Structure formats: C-alpha cells, structure tokens
Amino acid sequence: MRVAFFGSPAWAVPVLKALDEAHQVVLVVTAPDRPKGRGLRPAPTPVAEYAQARGLPLLKPERLRGNREFLEAFRAAGPEVAVIAAYGKILPKEVLEVPPYGFLNLHPSLLPKYRGAAPVQWALIRGEKTTGVSIMKTEEGLDTGPVYLAYETPIGPEETAQELAERLRDKGIELLLEVLSRLPHLEPTPQTGEASYAPPLTKEEGRIRFGERAEAIYARHRGVQPWPGSWFVHGGERVQVLDLRPVQRETKETSAPPGTVLEVGDGVLVQAGEGAVRLLKVKPEGRRAMPAEAWARGRGIRPGVRIGEPSEEAGKP
C-alpha cells in the first residue's frame, strides 16, 4: 500500500520502520529542524534522520494550514493512506482529505480517555490500573475519530511512562499493520463514553507534592519520566529525584507533617500525606547524581527537618 507517514520523535521511528518494511512509504512528514545541544545547531528529528538514511521522500513544513506548496507536494506523492504517530499538529481538513483511505492515528490510550499529547503520562499520574492503545481514523477534532482496533493492558506496578509508551507503541504497530491489511473492508467504530484529556506536561507537573499519598507520589514519579522528572526545592536548591519508592507505615507512626524527614540511612525516608516515600537517588541542581542519604548528610538534614516548599506539603493536586 502507498503510505505517507507523519511523525517526529524517537518514539515514532519504529512505527515508520515497520511501515517501510511492509508497505511503500511515498512520503515522510516531520517537524522542521530545531536548535539542539550546547551549540544550539539546527538538528533534524529522529524521524527525519531515519527517512534520510533510507532515502525516503521527506518534507519538514513549519505549518500545514494554508500551506499550498505542502498540499500540492502531498497530493503529488499519491498516498492511499497516511499514518500519524506523535506528529504534534492538528491536521486541517484539506490535508485530511488527500488520501482515499484517510489518516490512521496510533494513539496510546483507550479512546475517548486521554485525548491529547501526553496520554501515557497522565494515565500514570492519575493512578490508572489499565490503559491501552487505539488505531483511530483522524478527524479535524483532537483525537475524536472512530476507532478501528484497540488493545487494553494492565499497567505494571513499577512501569514508567517511557517504558509503558514503548510497550503500547509496539502493540500499536501490530494493530496498525492489521488495520492496513484489512482496508477498505474494516469499518471503524465511533468513540463512546466520557472523554478525558491529556495536555502536554509542564515542568511543574514534576514537582513532588509531599502532602499527597505515598502511592500517588510514586505514580506521579513514574508518569513524569524521563521529562520533566520528579523534583522538589529545599533551601533554594532544586533537587531532582531519580529514584524513589512508596513505603506504608502504621498510623501511629505518621503524625509528622508531610515533608518531614523520618530517617536518613538507606535513602531518605520522608513523610507523605499518607504513608511515606523513600528517596533513593537524587541530583542536586548543577551537580552529579548521588545517593539521597549522601545529599542529606552533606546538607546537614536530619530526622525532623522538613524538605520541600509549603505548597508541596499542603497536598495540592
């Protein structure tokens, strides 16, 4: 089948590779080169690097809406169908209408839950026990189109957003290839149920809120990996938390205010709104990663000291 592919980050490269091996990729569309690294030199997206290495036709439009030059090039490529995987732009109607079989979107959630840019991250942050991946037909709205195939799976108790996203992508590739093999006879099903949304993460989403339950803190920690990562501020210093674990404690032992250091030894045990969290590995701003207890001892932090800002300890969601 003649396929066009729209995507940009490293997560999308295996999707393009699978299409390249099973179908004829007639065009790859990705984000423009962006400044990267210490020298801030323009660098291509991982998808662009793959396309260039394979000699695939490649376009890097800054915008799609009202871009007549892009639209003409897209039509000239003659795709029968197009596939989207983490492209990051809503496609205008004139672009959606080009392929006879439309656009297929590999979206890592069980639609209509978690429409938007960060479905895997928000599923973890909000403590979901299951999630999935959907192959949907793209419409003008934000992830509103009917679904061809979907797959549901439990979320691993220690699975991070990066690990879960890769697992869902790999299953999504299987579903995508099946959908392509069954077109045009496979009909999509309209989405049903209450929709929820997954906006892009901000750095603030990585802030540890010690007033939350220990399990909620751990869920957020897993959901913000690898970016923006978990962090808190103590004494004006921003400290990134690279590894932490929830710890359940008896009620009689949990009278200390959230954010209070309970133990310094095997990591740093910190009181949460319910239970406690053990900080195991941290990276203070501008310094190397280190065991959490080494950081605490270096800062003179002992049991009874409170870490983090008051807003964290208040248990704000």
Sequence and secondary structure as in RCSB ss.txt:
>XXXX:A:sequence
MRVAFFGSPAWAVPVLKALDEAHQVVLVVTAPDRPKGRGLRPAPTPVAEYAQARGLPLLKPERLRGNREFLEAFR
AAGPEVAVIAAYGKILPKEVLEVPPYGFLNLHPSLLPKYRGAAPVQWALIRGEKTTGVSIMKTEEGLDTGPVYLA
YETPIGPEETAQELAERLRDKGIELLLEVLSRLPHLEPTPQTGEASYAPPLTKEEGRIRFGERAEAIYARHRGVQ
PWPGSWFVHGGERVQVLDLRPVQRETKETSAPPGTVLEVGDGVLVQAGEGAVRLLKVKPEGRRAMPAEAWARGRG
IRPGVRIGEPSEEAGKP
>XXXX:A:secstr
 EEEEEE SGGGHHHHHHHHHHSEEEEEE    EEETTTTEEE  HHHHHHHHHT  EE  S  TT HHHHHHHH
HH  SEEEEES  S   HHHHTSSTT EEEEESS TTTTBSS HHHHHHHTT SEEEEEEEE  SSSS S EEEE
EEEE  TT  HHHHHHHHHHHHHHHHHHHHHHTTT   B   S   B     GGGGB  TTSBHHHHHHHHHHTT
TTT EEEEETTEEEEEEEEEEE   GGG  S TTBEEEESSSEEEE SBSEEEEEEEEETTS  EEHHHHHHHTT
  TT B S HHHHTT  
